[in-house]
Amino acid sequence: MFIDLDRFKEVNDTLGHDTGDALLTAVARIVREQVRASDIPGRLGGDEFALLLPNMNAKAASGYVEKLRRRLLAAMRESGWPVTFSIGVASHNVAPQDFDLLIKQADTLMYEVKRGGRDRVLQQEF
């Protein structure tokens, strides 16, 4: 899963970097609270996060991602931050040997979400 924070730059520019840091901390906390012991979350830099969900099929991943997205959106509304989330999810029945390929697939899906108006999830099985 590849997550991009829509309008994060606007928060930094209008509310300041301390608020931006607080927002990133809130996102990281929510992601950490959501993950299973086998999941691997990480911040890739800036306003982008990735989450590996080993041994989770595409149907389960779809529900998992939507639950996470709803929790993130609720936290943004609570704090009055105008941030939404563009999420790309690349699903595989068998994990690819090339980790970079997996990230690239999820990143490509996330950018399709961005081009299509943001604030949604796009999932594809490979």
N, CA, C and O atoms as CSV, one atom per row, in Angstrom:
chain,resi,resn,atom,element,x,y,z
A,1,MET,N,N,0.849,-1.165,0.000
A,1,MET,CA,C,0.000,0.000,0.000
A,1,MET,C,C,0.897,1.231,0.000
A,1,MET,O,O,1.892,1.287,0.723
A,2,PHE,N,N,0.538,2.207,-0.810
A,2,PHE,CA,C,1.278,3.463,-0.896
A,2,PHE,C,C,0.284,4.575,-0.582
A,2,PHE,O,O,-0.742,4.697,-1.251
A,3,ILE,N,N,0.578,5.381,0.425
A,3,ILE,CA,C,-0.323,6.431,0.891
A,3,ILE,C,C,0.330,7.788,0.679
A,3,ILE,O,O,1.472,8.011,1.081
A,4,ASP,N,N,-0.405,8.687,0.046
A,4,ASP,CA,C,0.054,10.063,-0.114
A,4,ASP,C,C,-0.963,10.983,0.557
A,4,ASP,O,O,-2.171,10.801,0.404
A,5,LEU,N,N,-0.471,11.961,1.296
A,5,LEU,CA,C,-1.330,12.908,2.002
A,5,LEU,C,C,-1.656,14.070,1.082
A,5,LEU,O,O,-0.789,14.885,0.763
A,6,ASP,N,N,-2.918,14.143,0.657
A,6,ASP,CA,C,-3.371,15.225,-0.212
A,6,ASP,C,C,-3.413,16.529,0.581
A,6,ASP,O,O,-3.889,16.564,1.716
A,7,ARG,N,N,-2.917,17.580,-0.022
A,7,ARG,CA,C,-2.938,18.947,0.535
A,7,ARG,C,C,-2.041,19.122,1.769
A,7,ARG,O,O,-2.225,20.065,2.539
A,8,PHE,N,N,-1.088,18.231,1.951
A,8,PHE,CA,C,-0.170,18.367,3.082
A,8,PHE,C,C,0.669,19.637,2.959
A,8,PHE,O,O,0.904,20.326,3.952
A,9,LYS,N,N,1.118,19.948,1.749
A,9,LYS,CA,C,1.925,21.153,1.548
A,9,LYS,C,C,1.151,22.397,1.978
A,9,LYS,O,O,1.722,23.333,2.536
A,10,GLU,N,N,-0.142,22.396,1.714
A,10,GLU,CA,C,-0.989,23.516,2.124
A,10,GLU,C,C,-0.976,23.695,3.645
A,10,GLU,O,O,-0.950,24.821,4.142
A,11,VAL,N,N,-0.994,22.587,4.375
A,11,VAL,CA,C,-0.929,22.664,5.842
A,11,VAL,C,C,0.390,23.288,6.267
A,11,VAL,O,O,0.407,24.201,7.094
A,12,ASN,N,N,1.489,22.807,5.713
A,12,ASN,CA,C,2.802,23.366,6.046
A,12,ASN,C,C,2.875,24.853,5.711
A,12,ASN,O,O,3.378,25.651,6.502
A,13,ASP,N,N,2.369,25.219,4.537
A,13,ASP,CA,C,2.468,26.607,4.074
A,13,ASP,C,C,1.567,27.561,4.845
A,13,ASP,O,O,1.944,28.710,5.074
A,14,THR,N,N,0.385,27.108,5.248
A,14,THR,CA,C,-0.564,28.016,5.904
A,14,THR,C,C,-0.569,27.906,7.424
A,14,THR,O,O,-0.787,28.901,8.116
A,15,LEU,N,N,-0.333,26.716,7.944
A,15,LEU,CA,C,-0.407,26.506,9.398
A,15,LEU,C,C,0.965,26.330,10.040
A,15,LEU,O,O,1.078,26.337,11.266
A,16,GLY,N,N,1.997,26.174,9.235
A,16,GLY,CA,C,3.362,26.070,9.739
A,16,GLY,C,C,3.877,24.643,9.829
A,16,GLY,O,O,3.114,23.678,9.850
A,17,HIS,N,N,5.191,24.547,9.882
A,17,HIS,CA,C,5.846,23.238,9.897
A,17,HIS,C,C,5.610,22.485,11.201
A,17,HIS,O,O,5.598,21.254,11.195
A,18,ASP,N,N,5.424,23.177,12.308
A,18,ASP,CA,C,5.108,22.478,13.557
A,18,ASP,C,C,3.779,21.745,13.439
A,18,ASP,O,O,3.641,20.622,13.924
A,19,THR,N,N,2.804,22.376,12.799
A,19,THR,CA,C,1.517,21.720,12.574
A,19,THR,C,C,1.684,20.562,11.602
A,19,THR,O,O,1.102,19.495,11.797
A,20,GLY,N,N,2.474,20.769,10.558
A,20,GLY,CA,C,2.755,19.686,9.616
A,20,GLY,C,C,3.400,18.500,10.304
A,20,GLY,O,O,3.053,17.352,10.030
A,21,ASP,N,N,4.347,18.776,11.207
A,21,ASP,CA,C,4.989,17.691,11.964
A,21,ASP,C,C,3.974,16.968,12.845
A,21,ASP,O,O,4.006,15.741,12.948
A,22,ALA,N,N,3.081,17.713,13.476
A,22,ALA,CA,C,2.050,17.104,14.318
A,22,ALA,C,C,1.119,16.221,13.479
A,22,ALA,O,O,0.698,15.150,13.918
A,23,LEU,N,N,0.810,16.685,12.279
A,23,LEU,CA,C,-0.043,15.914,11.378
A,23,LEU,C,C,0.639,14.606,10.991
A,23,LEU,O,O,0.021,13.542,11.042
A,24,LEU,N,N,1.908,14.682,10.607
A,24,LEU,CA,C,2.643,13.463,10.244
A,24,LEU,C,C,2.730,12.496,11.423
A,24,LEU,O,O,2.621,11.283,11.244
A,25,THR,N,N,2.924,13.031,12.618
A,25,THR,CA,C,2.983,12.203,13.818
A,25,THR,C,C,1.639,11.512,14.050
A,25,THR,O,O,1.597,10.338,14.417
A,26,ALA,N,N,0.547,12.240,13.834
A,26,ALA,CA,C,-0.784,11.655,13.999
A,26,ALA,C,C,-1.011,10.527,12.993
A,26,ALA,O,O,-1.535,9.473,13.353
A,27,VAL,N,N,-0.621,10.740,11.745
A,27,VAL,CA,C,-0.770,9.697,10.724
A,27,VAL,C,C,0.043,8.467,11.117
A,27,VAL,O,O,-0.462,7.346,11.059
A,28,ALA,N,N,1.291,8.669,11.516
A,28,ALA,CA,C,2.140,7.539,11.907
A,28,ALA,C,C,1.546,6.782,13.098
A,28,ALA,O,O,1.585,5.552,13.133
A,29,ARG,N,N,1.001,7.509,14.064
A,29,ARG,CA,C,0.399,6.869,15.236
A,29,ARG,C,C,-0.795,6.011,14.833
A,29,ARG,O,O,-0.928,4.878,15.294
A,30,ILE,N,N,-1.654,6.538,13.985
A,30,ILE,CA,C,-2.836,5.790,13.542
A,30,ILE,C,C,-2.428,4.554,12.752
A,30,ILE,O,O,-3.000,3.480,12.942
A,31,VAL,N,N,-1.457,4.694,11.879
A,31,VAL,CA,C,-0.974,3.543,11.111
A,31,VAL,C,C,-0.420,2.490,12.061
A,31,VAL,O,O,-0.734,1.307,11.925
A,32,ARG,N,N,0.405,2.909,13.027
A,32,ARG,CA,C,0.976,1.954,13.994
A,32,ARG,C,C,-0.109,1.242,14.781
A,32,ARG,O,O,0.003,0.044,15.042
A,33,GLU,N,N,-1.161,1.960,15.165
A,33,GLU,CA,C,-2.262,1.355,15.931
A,33,GLU,C,C,-3.036,0.329,15.100
A,33,GLU,O,O,-3.619,-0.605,15.651
A,34,GLN,N,N,-3.040,0.497,13.813
A,34,GLN,CA,C,-3.817,-0.348,12.916
A,34,GLN,C,C,-3.083,-1.633,12.517
A,34,GLN,O,O,-3.727,-2.643,12.232
A,35,VAL,N,N,-1.771,-1.607,12.492
A,35,VAL,CA,C,-1.018,-2.721,11.905
A,35,VAL,C,C,-1.076,-3.992,12.752
A,35,VAL,O,O,-1.205,-3.952,13.976
A,36,ARG,N,N,-0.975,-5.105,12.055
A,36,ARG,CA,C,-0.813,-6.409,12.697
A,36,ARG,C,C,0.675,-6.594,12.990
A,36,ARG,O,O,1.505,-5.829,12.500
A,37,ALA,N,N,1.004,-7.583,13.769
A,37,ALA,CA,C,2.405,-7.843,14.113
A,37,ALA,C,C,3.250,-8.128,12.873
A,37,ALA,O,O,4.445,-7.835,12.858
A,38,SER,N,N,2.640,-8.694,11.836
A,38,SER,CA,C,3.395,-9.059,10.635
A,38,SER,C,C,3.500,-7.925,9.614
A,38,SER,O,O,4.287,-8.023,8.673
A,39,ASP,N,N,2.731,-6.861,9.780
A,39,ASP,CA,C,2.753,-5.752,8.823
A,39,ASP,C,C,4.011,-4.905,8.987
A,39,ASP,O,O,4.604,-4.843,10.063
A,40,ILE,N,N,4.397,-4.264,7.910
A,40,ILE,CA,C,5.602,-3.434,7.921
A,40,ILE,C,C,5.242,-2.031,7.436
A,40,ILE,O,O,5.109,-1.804,6.234
A,41,PRO,N,N,5.085,-1.085,8.375
A,41,PRO,CA,C,4.785,0.295,7.984
A,41,PRO,C,C,6.064,1.112,7.866
A,41,PRO,O,O,7.079,0.782,8.479
A,42,GLY,N,N,6.013,2.168,7.085
A,42,GLY,CA,C,7.162,3.060,7.004
A,42,GLY,C,C,6.811,4.366,6.316
A,42,GLY,O,O,5.920,4.432,5.470
A,43,ARG,N,N,7.525,5.383,6.698
A,43,ARG,CA,C,7.409,6.675,6.012
A,43,ARG,C,C,8.505,6.718,4.972
A,43,ARG,O,O,9.681,6.531,5.284
A,44,LEU,N,N,8.115,6.966,3.736
A,44,LEU,CA,C,9.087,6.976,2.648
A,44,LEU,C,C,9.741,8.329,2.486
A,44,LEU,O,O,10.765,8.453,1.814
A,45,GLY,N,N,9.159,9.338,3.094
A,45,GLY,CA,C,9.696,10.680,3.010
A,45,GLY,C,C,8.578,11.667,2.743
A,45,GLY,O,O,7.540,11.312,2.183
A,46,GLY,N,N,8.794,12.895,3.143
A,46,GLY,CA,C,7.780,13.920,2.912
A,46,GLY,C,C,6.441,13.494,3.463
A,46,GLY,O,O,6.295,13.240,4.659
A,47,ASP,N,N,5.462,13.419,2.577
A,47,ASP,CA,C,4.103,13.062,2.988
A,47,ASP,C,C,3.673,11.718,2.410
A,47,ASP,O,O,2.492,11.508,2.133
A,48,GLU,N,N,4.623,10.816,2.230
A,48,GLU,CA,C,4.335,9.506,1.661
A,48,GLU,C,C,4.697,8.399,2.644
A,48,GLU,O,O,5.762,8.393,3.261
A,49,PHE,N,N,3.757,7.463,2.759
A,49,PHE,CA,C,3.928,6.308,3.627
A,49,PHE,C,C,3.689,5.039,2.812
A,49,PHE,O,O,2.975,5.056,1.809
A,50,ALA,N,N,4.290,3.949,3.254
A,50,ALA,CA,C,4.042,2.643,2.644
A,50,ALA,C,C,3.724,1.657,3.754
A,50,ALA,O,O,4.158,1.807,4.897
A,51,LEU,N,N,2.958,0.654,3.384
A,51,LEU,CA,C,2.586,-0.368,4.346
A,51,LEU,C,C,2.541,-1.695,3.612
A,51,LEU,O,O,1.780,-1.859,2.658
A,52,LEU,N,N,3.354,-2.640,4.055
A,52,LEU,CA,C,3.347,-3.993,3.499
A,52,LEU,C,C,2.436,-4.848,4.364
A,52,LEU,O,O,2.521,-4.816,5.591
A,53,LEU,N,N,1.569,-5.609,3.718
A,53,LEU,CA,C,0.588,-6.437,4.414
A,53,LEU,C,C,0.772,-7.895,4.008
A,53,LEU,O,O,-0.023,-8.418,3.227
A,54,PRO,N,N,1.801,-8.561,4.521
A,54,PRO,CA,C,2.053,-9.943,4.114
A,54,PRO,C,C,0.919,-10.870,4.555
A,54,PRO,O,O,0.297,-10.675,5.599
A,55,ASN,N,N,0.676,-11.873,3.732
A,55,ASN,CA,C,-0.323,-12.909,4.026
A,55,ASN,C,C,-1.725,-12.347,4.191
A,55,ASN,O,O,-2.510,-12.851,4.994
A,56,MET,N,N,-2.043,-11.297,3.429
A,56,MET,CA,C,-3.394,-10.743,3.426
A,56,MET,C,C,-3.889,-10.763,1.983
A,56,MET,O,O,-3.261,-10.183,1.097
A,57,ASN,N,N,-5.009,-11.428,1.752
A,57,ASN,CA,C,-5.523,-11.488,0.387
A,57,ASN,C,C,-6.133,-10.153,-0.021
A,57,ASN,O,O,-6.320,-9.264,0.810
A,58,ALA,N,N,-6.437,-10.023,-1.299
A,58,ALA,CA,C,-6.904,-8.741,-1.841
A,58,ALA,C,C,-8.212,-8.291,-1.201
A,58,ALA,O,O,-8.387,-7.105,-0.923
A,59,LYS,N,N,-9.127,-9.219,-0.966
A,59,LYS,CA,C,-10.411,-8.853,-0.366
A,59,LYS,C,C,-10.212,-8.324,1.055
A,59,LYS,O,O,-10.784,-7.297,1.420
A,60,ALA,N,N,-9.416,-9.012,1.845
A,60,ALA,CA,C,-9.136,-8.559,3.209
A,60,ALA,C,C,-8.396,-7.224,3.190
A,60,ALA,O,O,-8.659,-6.355,4.021
A,61,ALA,N,N,-7.476,-7.062,2.247
A,61,ALA,CA,C,-6.720,-5.807,2.144
A,61,ALA,C,C,-7.648,-4.646,1.836
A,61,ALA,O,O,-7.456,-3.545,2.351
A,62,SER,N,N,-8.642,-4.876,1.010
A,62,SER,CA,C,-9.592,-3.822,0.655
A,62,SER,C,C,-10.316,-3.301,1.897
A,62,SER,O,O,-10.421,-2.090,2.092
A,63,GLY,N,N,-10.809,-4.201,2.729
A,63,GLY,CA,C,-11.478,-3.793,3.962
A,63,GLY,C,C,-10.534,-3.119,4.931
A,63,GLY,O,O,-10.889,-2.131,5.574
A,64,TYR,N,N,-9.333,-3.653,5.035
A,64,TYR,CA,C,-8.312,-3.125,5.931
A,64,TYR,C,C,-7.954,-1.689,5.540
A,64,TYR,O,O,-7.870,-0.806,6.394
A,65,VAL,N,N,-7.746,-1.471,4.259
A,65,VAL,CA,C,-7.339,-0.153,3.760
A,65,VAL,C,C,-8.457,0.865,3.977
A,65,VAL,O,O,-8.196,2.001,4.373
A,66,GLU,N,N,-9.692,0.461,3.720
A,66,GLU,CA,C,-10.799,1.408,3.889
A,66,GLU,C,C,-10.982,1.768,5.360
A,66,GLU,O,O,-11.276,2.920,5.680
A,67,LYS,N,N,-10.814,0.805,6.251
A,67,LYS,CA,C,-10.907,1.091,7.693
A,67,LYS,C,C,-9.803,2.068,8.109
A,67,LYS,O,O,-10.057,3.020,8.846
A,68,LEU,N,N,-8.588,1.828,7.638
A,68,LEU,CA,C,-7.471,2.723,7.949
A,68,LEU,C,C,-7.748,4.124,7.401
A,68,LEU,O,O,-7.529,5.117,8.095
A,69,ARG,N,N,-8.223,4.206,6.175
A,69,ARG,CA,C,-8.518,5.503,5.555
A,69,ARG,C,C,-9.575,6.264,6.349
A,69,ARG,O,O,-9.428,7.465,6.576
A,70,ARG,N,N,-10.626,5.591,6.769
A,70,ARG,CA,C,-11.671,6.248,7.569
A,70,ARG,C,C,-11.113,6.779,8.884
A,70,ARG,O,O,-11.467,7.880,9.305
A,71,ARG,N,N,-10.245,6.010,9.536
A,71,ARG,CA,C,-9.639,6.463,10.793
A,71,ARG,C,C,-8.751,7.679,10.563
A,71,ARG,O,O,-8.758,8.620,11.357
A,72,LEU,N,N,-7.992,7.655,9.481
A,72,LEU,CA,C,-7.130,8.792,9.164
A,72,LEU,C,C,-7.957,10.036,8.860
A,72,LEU,O,O,-7.644,11.123,9.344
A,73,LEU,N,N,-9.008,9.882,8.062
A,73,LEU,CA,C,-9.859,11.023,7.730
A,73,LEU,C,C,-10.533,11.601,8.970
A,73,LEU,O,O,-10.656,12.819,9.098
A,74,ALA,N,N,-10.967,10.740,9.879
A,74,ALA,CA,C,-11.597,11.209,11.118
A,74,ALA,C,C,-10.615,12.038,11.938
A,74,ALA,O,O,-10.986,13.068,12.500
A,75,ALA,N,N,-9.374,11.594,12.009
A,75,ALA,CA,C,-8.348,12.335,12.764
A,75,ALA,C,C,-8.077,13.696,12.124
A,75,ALA,O,O,-7.859,14.680,12.831
A,76,MET,N,N,-8.089,13.757,10.791
A,76,MET,CA,C,-7.858,15.025,10.105
A,76,MET,C,C,-9.008,15.994,10.393
A,76,MET,O,O,-8.775,17.174,10.658
A,77,ARG,N,N,-10.239,15.499,10.341
A,77,ARG,CA,C,-11.407,16.343,10.625
A,77,ARG,C,C,-11.383,16.841,12.064
A,77,ARG,O,O,-11.663,18.009,12.331
A,78,GLU,N,N,-11.042,15.933,12.997
A,78,GLU,CA,C,-10.977,16.315,14.415
A,78,GLU,C,C,-10.022,17.476,14.650
A,78,GLU,O,O,-10.288,18.354,15.470
A,79,SER,N,N,-8.917,17.474,13.932
A,79,SER,CA,C,-7.893,18.502,14.117
A,79,SER,C,C,-8.100,19.706,13.204
A,79,SER,O,O,-7.369,20.692,13.306
A,80,GLY,N,N,-9.075,19.635,12.326
A,80,GLY,CA,C,-9.335,20.746,11.416
A,80,GLY,C,C,-8.322,20.850,10.288
A,80,GLY,O,O,-8.136,21.924,9.715
A,81,TRP,N,N,-7.669,19.748,9.966
A,81,TRP,CA,C,-6.681,19.734,8.884
A,81,TRP,C,C,-7.372,19.335,7.581
A,81,TRP,O,O,-8.160,18.390,7.588
A,82,PRO,N,N,-7.108,20.014,6.466
A,82,PRO,CA,C,-7.803,19.755,5.201
A,82,PRO,C,C,-7.216,18.587,4.403
A,82,PRO,O,O,-7.346,18.551,3.179
A,83,VAL,N,N,-6.589,17.658,5.066
A,83,VAL,CA,C,-5.863,16.581,4.394
A,83,VAL,C,C,-6.777,15.383,4.133
A,83,VAL,O,O,-7.563,14.979,4.990
A,84,THR,N,N,-6.651,14.830,2.930
A,84,THR,CA,C,-7.284,13.571,2.570
A,84,THR,C,C,-6.171,12.611,2.140
A,84,THR,O,O,-4.991,12.949,2.224
A,85,PHE,N,N,-6.544,11.426,1.684
A,85,PHE,CA,C,-5.538,10.401,1.413
A,85,PHE,C,C,-5.770,9.739,0.061
A,85,PHE,O,O,-6.861,9.246,-0.225
A,86,SER,N,N,-4.734,9.735,-0.759
A,86,SER,CA,C,-4.720,9.006,-2.023
A,86,SER,C,C,-3.913,7.743,-1.786
A,86,SER,O,O,-2.747,7.800,-1.396
A,87,ILE,N,N,-4.548,6.595,-2.026
A,87,ILE,CA,C,-3.926,5.317,-1.659
A,87,ILE,C,C,-3.938,4.366,-2.850
A,87,ILE,O,O,-4.969,4.167,-3.493
A,88,GLY,N,N,-2.783,3.786,-3.129
A,88,GLY,CA,C,-2.651,2.742,-4.139
A,88,GLY,C,C,-2.305,1.436,-3.453
A,88,GLY,O,O,-1.430,1.392,-2.587
A,89,VAL,N,N,-2.994,0.371,-3.842
A,89,VAL,CA,C,-2.767,-0.941,-3.231
A,89,VAL,C,C,-2.478,-1.952,-4.326
A,89,VAL,O,O,-3.329,-2.215,-5.176
A,90,ALA,N,N,-1.293,-2.512,-4.309
A,90,ALA,CA,C,-0.900,-3.565,-5.240
A,90,ALA,C,C,-0.983,-4.894,-4.507
A,90,ALA,O,O,-0.289,-5.104,-3.512
A,91,SER,N,N,-1.832,-5.793,-4.998
A,91,SER,CA,C,-2.020,-7.096,-4.359
A,91,SER,C,C,-1.406,-8.195,-5.209
A,91,SER,O,O,-1.475,-8.169,-6.438
A,92,HIS,N,N,-0.811,-9.152,-4.534
A,92,HIS,CA,C,-0.194,-10.313,-5.195
A,92,HIS,C,C,-0.584,-11.567,-4.437
A,92,HIS,O,O,-0.592,-11.579,-3.206
A,93,ASN,N,N,-0.910,-12.632,-5.178
A,93,ASN,CA,C,-1.148,-13.916,-4.512
A,93,ASN,C,C,0.151,-14.501,-3.976
A,93,ASN,O,O,0.178,-15.150,-2.930
A,94,VAL,N,N,1.222,-14.256,-4.714
A,94,VAL,CA,C,2.565,-14.673,-4.291
A,94,VAL,C,C,3.429,-13.420,-4.310
A,94,VAL,O,O,3.497,-12.721,-5.321
A,95,ALA,N,N,4.085,-13.141,-3.199
A,95,ALA,CA,C,4.897,-11.931,-3.105
A,95,ALA,C,C,5.976,-11.923,-4.175
A,95,ALA,O,O,6.669,-12.922,-4.370
A,96,PRO,N,N,6.124,-10.793,-4.875
A,96,PRO,CA,C,7.186,-10.707,-5.882
A,96,PRO,C,C,8.561,-10.699,-5.204
A,96,PRO,O,O,8.707,-10.257,-4.065
A,97,GLN,N,N,9.534,-11.187,-5.915
A,97,GLN,CA,C,10.897,-11.204,-5.387
A,97,GLN,C,C,11.510,-9.813,-5.363
A,97,GLN,O,O,12.423,-9.539,-4.584
A,98,ASP,N,N,11.007,-8.948,-6.211
A,98,ASP,CA,C,11.550,-7.597,-6.347
A,98,ASP,C,C,10.709,-6.614,-5.538
A,98,ASP,O,O,9.621,-6.222,-5.961
A,99,PHE,N,N,11.212,-6.222,-4.385
A,99,PHE,CA,C,10.513,-5.296,-3.495
A,99,PHE,C,C,10.267,-3.960,-4.184
A,99,PHE,O,O,9.203,-3.364,-4.016
A,100,ASP,N,N,11.237,-3.487,-4.954
A,100,ASP,CA,C,11.087,-2.215,-5.662
A,100,ASP,C,C,9.918,-2.256,-6.641
A,100,ASP,O,O,9.226,-1.254,-6.819
A,101,LEU,N,N,9.692,-3.408,-7.279
A,101,LEU,CA,C,8.568,-3.554,-8.197
A,101,LEU,C,C,7.250,-3.403,-7.444
A,101,LEU,O,O,6.334,-2.737,-7.925
A,102,LEU,N,N,7.154,-4.001,-6.298
A,102,LEU,CA,C,5.942,-3.917,-5.487
A,102,LEU,C,C,5.629,-2.469,-5.111
A,102,LEU,O,O,4.492,-2.017,-5.243
A,103,ILE,N,N,6.638,-1.754,-4.646
A,103,ILE,CA,C,6.454,-0.344,-4.281
A,103,ILE,C,C,6.077,0.475,-5.522
A,103,ILE,O,O,5.204,1.341,-5.458
A,104,LYS,N,N,6.738,0.197,-6.643
A,104,LYS,CA,C,6.443,0.941,-7.872
A,104,LYS,C,C,5.001,0.711,-8.314
A,104,LYS,O,O,4.336,1.650,-8.750
A,105,GLN,N,N,4.510,-0.513,-8.209
A,105,GLN,CA,C,3.131,-0.803,-8.599
A,105,GLN,C,C,2.142,-0.017,-7.727
A,105,GLN,O,O,1.208,0.599,-8.239
A,106,ALA,N,N,2.357,-0.047,-6.423
A,106,ALA,CA,C,1.468,0.676,-5.507
A,106,ALA,C,C,1.580,2.186,-5.730
A,106,ALA,O,O,0.574,2.893,-5.677
A,107,ASP,N,N,2.778,2.677,-5.977
A,107,ASP,CA,C,3.002,4.094,-6.245
A,107,ASP,C,C,2.287,4.522,-7.531
A,107,ASP,O,O,1.670,5.586,-7.573
A,108,THR,N,N,2.369,3.706,-8.563
A,108,THR,CA,C,1.694,4.008,-9.825
A,108,THR,C,C,0.186,4.090,-9.623
A,108,THR,O,O,-0.463,4.980,-10.172
A,109,LEU,N,N,-0.375,3.178,-8.846
A,109,LEU,CA,C,-1.814,3.214,-8.557
A,109,LEU,C,C,-2.178,4.465,-7.775
A,109,LEU,O,O,-3.211,5.083,-8.031
A,110,MET,N,N,-1.330,4.839,-6.820
A,110,MET,CA,C,-1.586,6.050,-6.039
A,110,MET,C,C,-1.603,7.273,-6.948
A,110,MET,O,O,-2.450,8.150,-6.779
A,111,TYR,N,N,-0.683,7.349,-7.909
A,111,TYR,CA,C,-0.667,8.490,-8.823
A,111,TYR,C,C,-1.886,8.505,-9.739
A,111,TYR,O,O,-2.331,9.575,-10.156
A,112,GLU,N,N,-2.427,7.341,-10.055
A,112,GLU,CA,C,-3.689,7.298,-10.806
A,112,GLU,C,C,-4.809,7.916,-9.976
A,112,GLU,O,O,-5.657,8.632,-10.509
A,113,VAL,N,N,-4.814,7.642,-8.683
A,113,VAL,CA,C,-5.796,8.252,-7.780
A,113,VAL,C,C,-5.630,9.769,-7.800
A,113,VAL,O,O,-6.612,10.503,-7.913
A,114,LYS,N,N,-4.391,10.236,-7.693
A,114,LYS,CA,C,-4.116,11.683,-7.713
A,114,LYS,C,C,-4.657,12.327,-8.987
A,114,LYS,O,O,-5.323,13.361,-8.938
A,115,ARG,N,N,-4.363,11.703,-10.125
A,115,ARG,CA,C,-4.817,12.248,-11.407
A,115,ARG,C,C,-6.341,12.217,-11.531
A,115,ARG,O,O,-6.926,13.026,-12.252
A,116,GLY,N,N,-6.972,11.298,-10.837
A,116,GLY,CA,C,-8.419,11.149,-10.927
A,116,GLY,C,C,-9.191,11.967,-9.904
A,116,GLY,O,O,-10.409,11.824,-9.804
A,117,GLY,N,N,-8.521,12.811,-9.149
A,117,GLY,CA,C,-9.223,13.682,-8.221
A,117,GLY,C,C,-8.868,13.511,-6.759
A,117,GLY,O,O,-9.357,14.274,-5.926
A,118,ARG,N,N,-8.056,12.562,-6.422
A,118,ARG,CA,C,-7.584,12.360,-5.043
A,118,ARG,C,C,-8.655,11.757,-4.135
A,118,ARG,O,O,-9.795,11.523,-4.537
A,119,ASP,N,N,-8.238,11.520,-2.901
A,119,ASP,CA,C,-9.118,11.113,-1.809
A,119,ASP,C,C,-9.896,9.831,-2.089
A,119,ASP,O,O,-11.114,9.777,-1.918
A,120,ARG,N,N,-9.169,8.797,-2.523
A,120,ARG,CA,C,-9.795,7.494,-2.689
A,120,ARG,C,C,-8.719,6.422,-2.725
A,120,ARG,O,O,-7.525,6.706,-2.618
A,121,VAL,N,N,-9.165,5.196,-2.875
A,121,VAL,CA,C,-8.270,4.042,-2.924
A,121,VAL,C,C,-8.417,3.374,-4.292
A,121,VAL,O,O,-9.525,3.214,-4.805
A,122,LEU,N,N,-7.286,2.991,-4.864
A,122,LEU,CA,C,-7.282,2.194,-6.094
A,122,LEU,C,C,-6.463,0.941,-5.826
A,122,LEU,O,O,-5.287,1.014,-5.470
A,123,GLN,N,N,-7.098,-0.197,-6.000
A,123,GLN,CA,C,-6.436,-1.480,-5.732
A,123,GLN,C,C,-6.425,-2.310,-7.001
A,123,GLN,O,O,-7.396,-2.327,-7.757
A,124,GLN,N,N,-5.311,-2.999,-7.226
A,124,GLN,CA,C,-5.205,-3.866,-8.384
A,124,GLN,C,C,-4.449,-5.131,-7.994
A,124,GLN,O,O,-3.479,-5.089,-7.236
A,125,GLU,N,N,-4.917,-6.255,-8.531
A,125,GLU,CA,C,-4.209,-7.521,-8.334
A,125,GLU,C,C,-3.259,-7.730,-9.508
A,125,GLU,O,O,-3.626,-7.509,-10.662
A,126,PHE,N,N,-2.056,-8.151,-9.209
A,126,PHE,CA,C,-1.045,-8.392,-10.237
A,126,PHE,C,C,-0.717,-9.877,-10.290
A,126,PHE,O,O,0.116,-10.297,-11.093
